[in-house]
Amino acid sequence: MTIAFDASPEPVAPVAKGRNFSLRAHSLTVACLATLAAFVITAIVAPLLVGDYFTINTRIRLKPPGEEFWFGTDHLGRDIFARTLVGTRNSLIVGVSIALLTTAVGVLIGLYSGYFRRGDEIIMRIMDGLMAIPGILLAVALVSVLGGGIATVIVAITITETPRMARIVRGVTLTLREQPFVAATIAMGATTSRILFLHILPNTIGVLAVQATYVCASAIITESILSFLGVGAPPEVPSWGNIIALGRQYFQIAPWIIFFPGLFLSALILVINILGDTLRDGLDPRLTRNGGR
């Protein structure tokens, strides 16, 4: 009797690398969204719940963090915890407002330059000229001319961030206007506004969303720098930048004045950047296909 043995190897289940990658990415995204939601809630409720954050009380100046003052007090006796939480509102208002305004203005300029090409050279040279000037210097000059205040800061930073958004939208529009679906739409007699806003603009949403997160994070940093330099939010309005600026000369004896606002600023920027990267990975099909490799 002959006994036959099957030498073929048993099938092995493939390792779900892509699934593990997706789970890790999903967990990171959920954590970042939860952190961002906490910042938003803080910005909304902090001015209503925290105690006095503007009254000067020199008897409790430079108190270290403890049970009474969680983040300590500054050189004027003001609660750093209350001022840091209230400063969250200022940063988020500036970041979100500038992201929305930059996107709106950049889309209009980019669509016009990329589709019509009339005046494209002049418009793009103006954008190049604005980009050639360091954003901080341009923002400082505009704030110095227009005066301080949150509204002025928003306008100044929007002007510095718009050229990059416009160039990105223009580049995508130049590619899309040569696609067959645009030619077919033109042949069907569609109006120019319909082509731009119903056919070209929806195909730029992915790029716009990713760039808007970058603009939001960059605007928050720029606003903090302007406040640190004394040309941003007024001194009586709590801002992470002016809190750090007022505490820098007491750093050796009271480092908590700088540490806690700086920690909040770094955490918010990190969360927004991670969400932008996650959004880019989800909207780019090439990265999605290669994610598990």
PAZAPA-4460 file (N, C-alpha, C; in steps of 0.05 Angstrom, whole numbers, plus 32768, in hexadecimal, padded with zeros to 4 digits):
% residues 293
    n_x    n_y    n_z   ca_x   ca_y   ca_z    c_x    c_y    c_z   seq   type   mol
   8011   7FE8   8000   8000   8000   8000   8012   8019   8000     1      M     A
   800C   802B   7FEF   801B   8044   7FED   800C   805B   7FFA     2      T     A
   801B   8068   800B   800F   807F   8019   801A   8099   800C     3      I     A
   8008   80AA   8003   8010   80C3   7FF6   800E   80DA   800A     4      A     A
   8023   80EA   800A   8024   8101   801B   8021   811B   800A     5      F     A
   8011   812D   8014   800E   8147   8006   8023   815A   8011     6      D     A
   8036   8161   8000   804C   8173   8009   8046   8190   8006     7      A     A
   802E   8196   7FFB   8028   81B2   7FF7   8022   81C0   8012     8      S     A
   802C   81D7   8016   8029   81E5   8030   800C   81ED   8034     9      P     A
   8004   81EE   804E   7FE9   81F6   8054   7FE6   8214   804F    10      E     A
   7FCF   821D   8046   7FCB   8239   8041   7FCD   8249   805B    11      P     A
   7FDA   8260   8058   7FDE   8271   806F   7FCE   828B   806B    12      V     A
   7FBF   8292   807F   7FAF   82AB   807D   7FC1   82C3   807A    13      A     A
   7FBB   82D5   8068   7FCB   82ED   8065   7FCA   82FF   807D    14      P     A
   7FE0   830C   8083   7FE1   831E   8099   7FD3   8338   8092    15      V     A
   7FC1   8341   80A2   7FB1   8359   809B   7FC0   8372   80A3    16      A     A
   7FD6   8377   8094   7FE6   838F   809A   7FD5   83A9   8096    17      K     A
   7FC7   83A9   8081   7FB7   83C1   807B   7FA2   83C6   8091    18      G     A
   7F97   83B0   809C   7F83   83B4   80B1   7F8F   83BF   80CA    19      R     A
   7FA7   83B4   80D2   7FB4   83BE   80E9   7FBC   83DB   80E6    20      N     A
   7FC5   83E2   80CE   7FCC   83FE   80C9   7FB3   840F   80CB    21      F     A
   7F9D   8406   80C1   7F84   8416   80C2   7F7B   8419   80DE    22      S     A
   7F7D   8404   80EF   7F75   8406   810A   7F86   841A   8119    23      L     A
   7FA0   8419   8115   7FB1   842D   8122   7FAA   8449   8119    24      R     A
   7FA7   844D   80FF   7FA0   8467   80F5   7F85   8470   8100    25      A     A
   7F71   845E   8101   7F57   8465   810B   7F59   846D   8129    26      H     A
   7F68   845E   8139   7F6B   8465   8155   7F77   8480   8159    27      S     A
   7F8C   8486   8149   7F99   84A0   814B   7F86   84B6   8143    28      L     A
   7F77   84B2   812E   7F64   84C6   8125   7F4F   84CC   813A    29      T     A
   7F44   84B6   8146   7F30   84BA   815B   7F3C   84C9   8173    30      V     A
   7F54   84C2   817B   7F61   84D0   8191   7F65   84EE   818B    31      A     A
   7F6D   84F4   8172   7F72   8510   816A   7F57   851F   8169    32      C     A
   7F42   8512   815F   7F28   851F   815E   7F1D   8524   817A    33      L     A
   7F22   8512   818C   7F19   8516   81A8   7F28   852D   81B4    34      A     A
   7F42   852E   81AF   7F52   8544   81BB   7F49   855F   81AF    35      T     A
   7F44   8560   8195   7F3B   8578   8188   7F20   8580   8193    36      L     A
   7F0E   856D   8197   7EF4   8573   81A3   7EF7   857E   81BF    37      A     A
   7F0A   8574   81CE   7F0F   857F   81E9   7F18   859C   81E7    38      A     A
   7F29   85A3   81D4   7F32   85BF   81D0   7F1A   85D0   81C9    39      F     A
   7F09   85C7   81B7   7EF1   85D6   81AF   7EDF   85DB   81C6    40      V     A
   7ED9   85C6   81D6   7EC8   85C9   81ED   7ED4   85DD   8201    41      I     A
   7EEE   85DA   8205   7EFC   85ED   8217   7EF9   860A   820E    42      T     A
   7EFC   860E   81F3   7EFA   8629   81E9   7EDE   8634   81ED    43      A     A
   7ECA   8623   81ED   7EAE   862D   81EF   7EA7   8632   820C    44      I     A
   7EAD   8620   821E   7EA4   8621   823A   7EB7   862E   824D    45      V     A
   7ED1   8630   8245   7EE5   863A   8258   7EDF   8656   8262    46      A     A
   7ED8   8669   8250   7ED2   8685   825A   7EBA   8686   826D    47      P     A
   7EA9   8671   826D   7E92   8671   827E   7E97   8663   8299    48      L     A
   7EAA   8650   8299   7EAE   863F   82B0   7EC7   8647   82C1    49      L     A
   7EDC   8650   82B4   7EF4   8657   82C4   7EEF   8670   82D4    50      V     A
   7F00   8673   82E8   7EFD   868A   82F9   7F08   86A4   82ED    51      G     A
   7F0F   86B6   82FE   7F1A   86D0   82F5   7F35   86CB   82E8    52      D     A
   7F38   86D5   82D0   7F52   86D1   82C2   7F5F   86EC   82B9    53      Y     A
   7F54   8702   82C2   7F60   871C   82BA   7F66   872F   82D1    54      F     A
   7F5B   8729   82E9   7F60   873B   8300   7F7C   8737   830B    55      T     A
   7F8A   874D   8310   7FA5   874D   831A   7FA4   874A   8339    56      I     A
   7FB4   8737   8343   7FB6   8733   8360   7FD3   872C   8367    57      N     A
   7FE2   8741   836E   7FFE   873D   8373   8005   872C   838B    58      T     A
   7FF1   8728   839D   7FF7   8718   83B5   7FFB   86FB   83AE    59      R     A
   7FF1   86F2   8397   7FF5   86D5   8390   8006   86D3   8376    60      I     A
   8017   86E6   8371   8027   86E6   8359   803B   86CF   835A    61      R     A
   8040   86C3   8342   8054   86AE   833E   8050   8696   8351    62      L     A
   8037   868F   8356   8031   8677   8365   8036   865E   8354    63      K     A
   8044   864A   835E   8049   8632   834E   802F   8621   834B    64      P     A
   802E   860F   8338   8016   85FE   8335   8011   85EE   834F    65      P     A
   7FF7   85ED   8356   7FEF   85DF   836E   7FD1   85DA   836E    66      G     A
   7FC6   85D4   8385   7FAA   85CE   8387   7F98   85E7   8382    67      E     A
   7FA1   85FE   838B   7F91   8616   8387   7F94   8620   836B    68      E     A
   7FAC   8621   8360   7FB1   862B   8345   7FBF   8614   8336    69      F     A
   7FB0   8606   8325   7FBA   85EE   8318   7FD2   85F4   8307    70      W     A
   7FD2   860A   82F8   7FE9   8611   82E7   7FF9   8628   82F2    71      F     A
   7FF5   862F   830C   8003   8645   8318   7FF8   8660   8310    72      G     A
   8006   8675   8318   7FFE   8690   8312   8015   869F   8305    73      T     A
   800F   86B5   82F7   8024   86C4   82EA   802E   86DA   82FC    74      D     A
   803E   86EC   82F1   804B   8701   8301   8037   8716   830B    75      H     A
   801F   8716   8300   800A   8728   8309   7FF5   871A   831A    76      L     A
   7FF9   8701   8321   7FE7   86F2   8332   7FCF   86E7   8324    77      G     A
   7FCF   86E5   8309   7FB9   86DB   82FA   7FBC   86BD   82F6    78      R     A
   7FA5   86AF   82F6   7FA5   8692   82F5   7FAC   8688   82D9    79      D     A
   7FC3   867A   82D6   7FCC   8670   82BC   7FB9   865B   82B1    80      I     A
   7FAD   864B   82C2   7F9A   8637   82B8   7F82   8643   82AA    81      F     A
   7F77   8658   82B7   7F60   8665   82AB   7F67   8673   8291    82      A     A
   7F7E   8681   8291   7F87   8690   827A   7F8E   867E   8263    83      R     A
   7F99   8667   8269   7FA0   8653   8253   7F88   8648   8247    84      T     A
   7F74   8641   8257   7F5B   8635   824C   7F4C   864A   823B    85      L     A
   7F4B   8663   8245   7F3D   8678   8236   7F4C   867E   821C    86      V     A
   7F67   867C   821D   7F77   8680   8204   7F71   866C   81EF    87      G     A
   7F66   8655   81F6   7F5F   8641   81E1   7F4B   864C   81CE    88      T     A
   7F38   865B   81D8   7F23   8666   81C6   7F2F   8679   81B2    89      R     A
   7F42   8689   81BA   7F4E   869C   81A8   7F5D   868E   8191    90      N     A
   7F6C   8679   8198   7F7B   866A   8184   7F69   865C   8170    91      S     A
   7F54   864F   817A   7F43   8640   8169   7F33   8653   8156    92      L     A
   7F2A   866A   8161   7F1B   867D   8150   7F2D   8687   813A    93      I     A
   7F46   868D   8140   7F59   8697   812C   7F5E   8681   8117    94      V     A
   7F65   8669   8121   7F6B   8653   810E   7F55   864B   80FB    95      G     A
   7F3D   8647   8106   7F26   863F   80F6   7F1E   8656   80E3    96      V     A
   7F1D   866E   80EC   7F15   8685   80DB   7F28   8688   80C4    97      S     A
   7F42   8687   80C9   7F56   868B   80B4   7F55   8673   80A1    98      I     A
   7F51   865B   80AA   7F4F   8644   8098   7F37   8647   8085    99      A     A
   7F20   8650   8090   7F08   8654   807F   7F0C   866B   806B   100      L     A
   7F16   8681   8074   7F1A   8698   8062   7F2F   8692   804D   101      L     A
   7F45   8686   8055   7F5A   867F   8042   7F50   866C   802D   102      T     A
   7F40   8658   8035   7F35   8645   8022   7F23   8653   800F   103      T     A
   7F11   8664   8019   7EFE   8672   8007   7F0B   8684   7FF3   104      A     A
   7F1E   8694   7FFC   7F2C   86A7   7FEA   7F3E   8698   7FD7   105      V     A
   7F4D   8684   7FE2   7F5F   8675   7FD1   7F51   8665   7FBB   106      G     A
   7F39   865B   7FC2   7F29   864C   7FAE   7F21   865F   7F97   107      V     A
   7F17   8676   7F9D   7F0F   8689   7F89   7F26   8691   7F77   108      L     A
   7F3C   8698   7F83   7F54   86A0   7F73   7F5E   8689   7F62   109      I     A
   7F61   8671   7F6F   7F6B   865A   7F61   7F5A   8650   7F4A   110      G     A
   7F40   8650   7F4E   7F2E   8648   7F39   7F2F   865B   7F21   111      L     A
   7F2F   8675   7F27   7F30   8688   7F11   7F4A   8686   7F02   112      Y     A
   7F61   8685   7F10   7F7B   8684   7F02   7F7F   866A   7EF3   113      S     A
   7F75   8654   7EFE   7F7A   863A   7EF1   7F67   8635   7EDA   114      G     A
   7F4F   8640   7EDA   7F3C   863A   7EC5   7F3C   864E   7EAF   115      Y     A
   7F3B   8668   7EB6   7F39   867C   7EA1   7F53   8684   7E95   116      F     A
   7F68   8684   7EA5   7F83   868C   7E9D   7F86   86A9   7E95   117      R     A
   7F70   86B8   7E95   7F72   86D5   7E90   7F7C   86E3   7EA9   118      R     A
   7F92   86F0   7EA7   7F9E   86FD   7EBF   7FAC   86EA   7ED1   119      G     A
   7FB0   86D1   7EC8   7FBC   86BD   7ED9   7FD8   86C5   7EE1   120      D     A
   7FE8   86CE   7ECE   8003   86D6   7ED3   8005   86EC   7EE8   121      E     A
   7FF3   8700   7EE5   7FF4   8716   7EF9   7FEC   870D   7F14   122      I     A
   7FD7   86FD   7F16   7FCD   86F3   7F30   7FE2   86E2   7F3D   123      I     A
   7FEE   86D0   7F2E   8002   86BE   7F3A   801B   86CD   7F42   124      M     A
   8022   86E1   7F33   803A   86F1   7F3B   8035   8700   7F55   125      R     A
   801C   8709   7F59   8015   8716   7F72   8016   8702   7F89   126      I     A
   800C   86E9   7F84   800E   86D4   7F98   802B   86CD   7F9E   127      M     A
   803B   86CC   7F8A   8058   86C6   7F8E   8065   86DC   7F9F   128      D     A
   805D   86F5   7F99   8068   870B   7FA8   8061   870A   7FC6   129      G     A
   8048   8702   7FCC   8040   8700   7FE8   804E   86E8   7FF5   130      L     A
   8052   86D3   7FE6   8060   86BB   7FF1   807D   86C1   7FF6   131      M     A
   8089   86D3   7FE7   80A5   86D9   7FEA   80AB   86E8   8004   132      A     A
   8097   86F5   800F   809A   8704   8028   8094   86F1   803F   133      I     A
   80A6   86EF   8053   80A1   86DD   806A   8086   86E4   8076   134      P     A
   8076   86CF   807B   805B   86D3   8085   805A   86E3   809F   135      G     A
   806C   86DD   80B2   806C   86EC   80CB   8071   8709   80C7   136      I     A
   8084   8710   80B6   808A   872C   80B1   8073   873B   80A4   137      L     A
   8066   872D   8091   804F   8739   8083   8038   873D   8097   138      L     A
   8034   8729   80A8   801E   872B   80BC   8024   8741   80D0   139      A     A
   803D   8744   80D9   8044   8759   80EB   8040   8774   80DE   140      V     A
   8048   8777   80C5   8044   8791   80B7   8027   8798   80B5   141      A     A
   8016   8784   80AD   7FF9   8789   80AA   7FEC   8791   80C5   142      L     A
   7FF4   8782   80DA   7FE8   8788   80F4   7FF1   87A3   80FE   143      V     A
   800A   87AB   80F8   8014   87C5   8100   8005   87DC   80F2   144      S     A
   7FFD   87D7   80D8   7FEF   87EB   80C9   7FD1   87EC   80D1   145      V     A
   7FC5   87D4   80D3   7FA8   87D2   80D8   7FA1   87D4   80F5   146      L     A
   7FB5   87D0   8107   7FAF   87D1   8123   7FAB   87B5   812E   147      G     A
   7FAD   87B2   8149   7FAB   8798   8156   7F8E   878E   8157   148      G     A
   7F8B   8776   8163   7F70   876A   8165   7F6E   8750   8156   149      G     A
   7F5B   8740   815F   7F58   8725   8153   7F50   8727   8136   150      I     A
   7F3E   873A   812F   7F35   873D   8113   7F4C   8744   8101   151      A     A
   7F5D   8756   810A   7F74   875E   80FA   7F87   8747   80F6   152      T     A
   7F8C   8738   810B   7F9D   8721   8109   7F93   870D   80F5   153      V     A
   7F78   8708   80F5   7F6C   86F5   80E2   7F70   86FF   80C5   154      I     A
   7F6B   8719   80C1   7F6F   8724   80A5   7F8C   8721   809D   155      V     A
   7F9F   8729   80AF   7FBB   8729   80A8   7FC5   870D   80A1   156      A     A
   7FBE   86F9   80B2   7FC8   86DE   80AC   7FBA   86D2   8094   157      I     A
   7FA0   86D9   808F   7F93   86CF   8077   7FA1   86D8   805E   158      T     A
   7FAA   86F1   805E   7FB8   86FB   8046   7FD2   86EC   8042   159      I     A
   7FE0   86E4   8057   7FF9   86D6   8054   7FF5   86B9   804C   160      T     A
   7FDE   86AD   8053   7FDA   8690   804D   7FCB   868B   8033   161      E     A
   7FBD   86A0   8029   7FAD   869C   8010   7FBE   8694   7FF8   162      T     A
   7FD5   86A0   7FF3   7FE4   8698   7FDA   7FE9   867A   7FD7   163      P     A
   7FF0   866D   7FED   7FF5   8650   7FEB   7FDC   8640   7FE4   164      R     A
   7FC6   8648   7FF0   7FAD   863B   7FE9   7FA5   8640   7FCC   165      M     A
   7FA9   8658   7FC3   7FA2   865F   7FA8   7FB2   864F   7F93   166      A     A
   7FCC   864C   7F99   7FDD   863E   7F86   7FD6   8620   7F85   167      R     A
   7FCF   8615   7F9C   7FC7   85F9   7F9C   7FAD   85F5   7F8C   168      I     A
   7F99   8606   7F91   7F80   8603   7F82   7F85   8608   7F64   169      V     A
   7F96   861B   7F5D   7F9C   8620   7F41   7FA8   8608   7F34   170      R     A
   7FBB   85FB   7F41   7FC8   85E3   7F36   7FB4   85CD   7F31   171      G     A
   7FA2   85C8   7F44   7F8E   85B3   7F40   7F7B   85BA   7F2A   172      V     A
   7F73   85D4   7F29   7F61   85DD   7F13   7F6D   85DA   7EF8   173      T     A
   7F87   85E0   7EF5   7F95   85DD   7EDC   7F94   85C0   7ED2   174      L     A
   7F96   85AE   7EE4   7F94   8591   7EDD   7F78   8589   7ED6   175      T     A
   7F65   8592   7EE6   7F49   8589   7EE2   7F3D   8595   7EC8   176      L     A
   7F45   85AD   7EC1   7F38   85BA   7EAA   7F3F   85AB   7E90   177      R     A
   7F53   859B   7E90   7F5A   858B   7E78   7F4E   856F   7E78   178      E     A
   7F3F   8569   7E8C   7F33   854E   7E8E   7F1B   854B   7E7B   179      Q     A
   7F15   8533   7E72   7EFF   852F   7E5F   7EE4   8537   7E6A   180      P     A
   7EE0   8533   7E84   7EC5   8539   7E8F   7EC0   8557   7E8E   181      F     A
   7ED4   8568   7E90   7ED0   8585   7E8D   7EC9   858C   7E70   182      V     A
   7ED8   857F   7E5D   7ED1   8584   7E41   7EB5   857B   7E3A   183      A     A
   7EAD   8565   7E46   7E91   855B   7E41   7E7D   856E   7E4C   184      A     A
   7E82   8579   7E64   7E70   858B   7E70   7E6D   85A5   7E60   185      T     A
   7E84   85AE   7E55   7E83   85C6   7E44   7E73   85C1   7E2B   186      I     A
   7E77   85A9   7E1F   7E68   85A2   7E07   7E4A   85A0   7E0C   187      A     A
   7E42   859A   7E24   7E26   8598   7E2B   7E1A   85B3   7E30   188      M     A
   7E2A   85C8   7E2F   7E1F   85E3   7E33   7E1E   85ED   7E4F   189      G     A
   7E2D   85E1   7E62   7E2C   85E9   7E7D   7E39   8605   7E80   190      A     A
   7E2F   8615   7E93   7E3A   862F   7E98   7E55   862D   7EA6   191      T     A
   7E64   8642   7EA4   7E7F   8642   7EB1   7E7D   863E   7ECF   192      T     A
   7E6A   864C   7EDB   7E67   8649   7EF8   7E60   862D   7F00   193      S     A
   7E50   861F   7EF0   7E48   8604   7EF6   7E61   85F1   7EF3   194      R     A
   7E71   85F6   7EDF   7E89   85E6   7EDB   7E9C   85EA   7EF3   195      I     A
   7EA0   8603   7EFB   7EB3   8608   7F11   7EAA   85FD   7F2B   196      L     A
   7E91   8603   7F33   7E88   85FD   7F4E   7E7B   85E2   7F51   197      F     A
   7E72   85D5   7F3B   7E65   85BB   7F3D   7E77   85A4   7F33   198      L     A
   7E8B   85AB   7F23   7E9B   8595   7F17   7EB9   8597   7F1F   199      H     A
   7EC4   85AF   7F1F   7EE0   85B2   7F26   7EE4   85B4   7F44   200      I     A
   7ED5   85C6   7F51   7ED9   85CB   7F6E   7ED6   85B1   7F7E   201      L     A
   7EC1   85A0   7F7A   7EBF   8588   7F8A   7ED8   8576   7F88   202      P     A
   7EE6   8577   7F72   7EFE   8566   7F6F   7F17   8572   7F7D   203      N     A
   7F14   858A   7F88   7F2A   8596   7F98   7F25   8594   7FB6   204      T     A
   7F0F   8588   7FBE   7F08   8588   7FDB   7F1E   857A   7FEB   205      I     A
   7F28   8564   7FE1   7F3D   8555   7FF0   7F55   8566   7FF5   206      G     A
   7F5F   8573   7FE1   7F77   8584   7FE4   7F71   859B   7FF6   207      V     A
   7F59   85A7   7FF3   7F52   85BE   8003   7F50   85B7   8021   208      L     A
   7F45   85A0   8027   7F42   8597   8042   7F5C   8594   8050   209      A     A
   7F6F   8587   8042   7F8A   8583   804D   7F98   859D   8051   210      V     A
   7F97   85AE   803D   7FA5   85C8   803F   7F98   85DA   8055   211      Q     A
   7F7E   85D7   8058   7F71   85E8   806D   7F7A   85E0   8089   212      A     A
   7F80   85C7   808E   7F8A   85BF   80A8   7FA6   85CB   80AD   213      T     A
   7FB6   85CB   8098   7FD1   85D7   809A   7FCE   85F5   809F   214      Y     A
   7FBC   8603   8091   7FB8   8620   8095   7FAF   8625   80B2   215      V     A
   7F9D   8615   80BC   7F92   8619   80D7   7FA9   8617   80EB   216      C     A
   7FBA   8602   80E9   7FD0   85FF   80FC   7FE4   8616   80F9   217      A     A
   7FEA   861D   80E0   7FFD   8633   80DB   7FF3   864D   80E6   218      S     A
   7FD9   8652   80E3   7FCD   866B   80ED   7FCE   866D   810B   219      A     A
   7FCA   8657   8119   7FCB   8657   8136   7FE7   865D   8140   220      I     A
   7FFB   8652   8132   8017   8658   8139   801D   8675   8134   221      I     A
   8015   867F   811C   801B   869B   8115   800D   86AE   8129   222      T     A
   7FF4   86A8   8130   7FE7   86BA   8144   7FF5   86BA   815E   223      E     A
   7FFF   86A3   8167   800E   86A2   8180   8028   86B2   817E   224      S     A
   8035   86B1   8167   804E   86C0   8163   8048   86DE   8164   225      I     A
   8032   86E6   8156   802B   8702   8156   8024   870C   8172   226      L     A
   8015   86FC   8181   800F   8703   819C   8028   8704   81AE   227      S     A
   803A   86F2   81A9   8053   86F2   81B7   8063   870C   81B2   228      F     A
   8062   8715   8199   8070   872E   8191   8061   8747   819A   229      L     A
   8048   8744   81A4   8039   875B   81AD   8029   8769   8198   230      G     A
   8025   875C   8181   8015   8768   816B   7FFD   8757   8164   231      V     A
   7FF6   8744   8176   7FDF   8733   8171   7FC7   873B   8182   232      G     A
   7FBE   8728   8193   7FA8   872D   81A5   7FB0   8742   81B9   233      A     A
   7F9D   8753   81C2   7FA4   8767   81D6   7FAD   8759   81F0   234      P     A
   7FBD   8767   8201   7FC8   875A   8219   7FB2   8751   822C   235      P     A
   7F9B   875F   822D   7F86   8756   823F   7F77   873E   8236   236      E     A
   7F7A   8736   821D   7F6D   871E   8212   7F80   8706   8215   237      V     A
   7F79   86F2   8224   7F8C   86DB   8228   7F91   86CD   820D   238      P     A
   7FAB   86CA   8207   7FB3   86BC   81EF   7FCD   86AD   81F6   239      S     A
   7FD0   8695   81EB   7FE7   8685   81F2   8001   8694   81EC   240      W     A
   8001   86A4   81D6   8018   86B3   81CF   801F   86C8   81E3   241      G     A
   800C   86D9   81EB   8012   86EE   81FE   8017   86E4   821A   242      N     A
   800B   86CD   8221   8011   86C1   823C   802E   86B9   823D   243      I     A
   8038   86AC   8227   8054   86A4   8226   8066   86BD   8226   244      I     A
   805E   86D1   8217   806E   86EA   8215   8071   86F7   8230   245      A     A
   805B   86F8   823F   805D   8705   825A   806C   86F5   826E   246      L     A
   806E   86DA   8269   807B   86C9   827D   8098   86C3   8276   247      G     A
   80A2   86CC   825F   80BD   86C4   8257   80D3   86D0   8269   248      R     A
   80CE   86E7   8275   80E2   86F3   8286   80E3   86E6   82A2   249      Q     A
   80CE   86D6   82A8   80CD   86C8   82C1   80D2   86AA   82BE   250      Y     A
   80DE   86A2   82A7   80E0   8686   82A1   80F0   8677   82B6   251      F     A
   8106   8683   82BF   8117   8674   82D2   810B   8670   82ED   252      Q     A
   80F9   8681   82F5   80ED   867E   8310   80D0   8674   830E   253      I     A
   80C3   8677   82F7   80A7   866F   82F4   80A3   8663   82D8   254      A     A
   80AF   864C   82D2   80AD   8641   82B6   8091   8638   82AF   255      P     A
   8080   8634   82C3   8065   862B   82BD   8055   8640   82AC   256      W     A
   805C   8659   82AE   804E   866D   829F   8050   8668   8281   257      I     A
   8067   865E   8278   806C   8658   825C   8065   863B   8255   258      I     A
   8069   8629   8268   8067   860D   8262   804A   8605   825A   259      F     A
   8036   860D   826A   801B   8603   8265   800E   860F   824C   260      F     A
   8010   8629   8246   8006   8633   822D   8015   8626   8215   261      P     A
   8030   8623   8218   803F   8616   8202   8037   85F9   81FE   262      G     A
   8030   85EB   8214   8027   85D0   8211   800C   85CE   8203   263      L     A
   7FFA   85E0   8209   7FE0   85E0   81FC   7FE3   85E7   81DE   264      F     A
   7FF5   85FB   81D8   7FF9   8602   81BC   8005   85EB   81AD   265      L     A
   8019   85DE   81B8   8026   85C7   81AA   8012   85B0   81A5   266      S     A
   8002   85AA   81BA   7FEE   8595   81B7   7FDA   859A   81A1   267      A     A
   7FD0   85B3   81A0   7FBB   85BA   818C   7FC7   85B8   8170   268      L     A
   7FDF   85C2   816C   7FEC   85C1   8152   7FF1   85A5   814A   269      I     A
   7FFB   8594   815C   8000   8578   8156   7FE7   8569   814E   270      L     A
   7FD1   856E   815C   7FB8   8561   8156   7FAE   8569   813A   271      V     A
   7FAF   8582   8133   7FA6   858C   8119   7FB7   8580   8103   272      I     A
   7FD1   857F   8107   7FE3   8574   80F2   7FDE   8557   80EE   273      N     A
   7FDA   8548   8104   7FD5   852B   8101   7FBA   8526   80F2   274      I     A
   7FA6   8536   80F9   7F8D   8534   80EB   7F90   853B   80CD   275      L     A
   7FA0   854E   80C7   7FA5   8555   80AB   7FB3   853E   809C   276      G     A
   7FC7   8531   80A9   7FD4   851A   809C   7FC1   8503   8099   277      D     A
   7FB0   84FE   80AD   7F9C   84E9   80AA   7F88   84EE   8094   278      T     A
   7F80   8507   8092   7F6D   850F   807D   7F7A   850B   8062   279      L     A
   7F94   8513   805F   7FA2   850F   8046   7FA4   84F2   803E   280      R     A
   7FAA   84E1   8052   7FAC   84C4   804C   7F92   84B8   8044   281      D     A
   7F7C   84C2   8050   7F62   84B7   8049   7F57   84C1   802E   282      G     A
   7F5F   84D9   8026   7F55   84E4   800D   7F67   84DD   7FF5   283      L     A
   7F7F   84D3   7FFA   7F91   84CC   7FE4   7F90   84AE   7FE0   284      D     A
   7F83   84A5   7FCA   7F80   8488   7FC6   7F9B   8479   7FC3   285      P     A
   7FB0   8487   7FB9   7FC9   8479   7FB6   7FD5   8472   7FD2   286      R     A
   7FD2   8485   7FE5   7FDC   847E   8000   7FCB   8469   800D   287      L     A
   7FB1   8469   8007   7F9F   8455   8012   7FA6   8439   8008   288      T     A
   7FAD   8436   7FEF   7FB4   841C   7FE4   7FCE   8412   7FEF   289      R     A
   7FE1   8424   7FF4   7FFB   841C   7FFD   7FFE   841D   801C   290      N     A
   7FE8   8422   802A   7FEA   8425   8046   7FF2   840C   8055   291      G     A
   7FEC   83F5   804B   7FF2   83DD   805A   800D   83D1   8052   292      G     A
   801C   83DD   8041   8035   83D1   8038   804B   83DA   804B   293      R     A
***
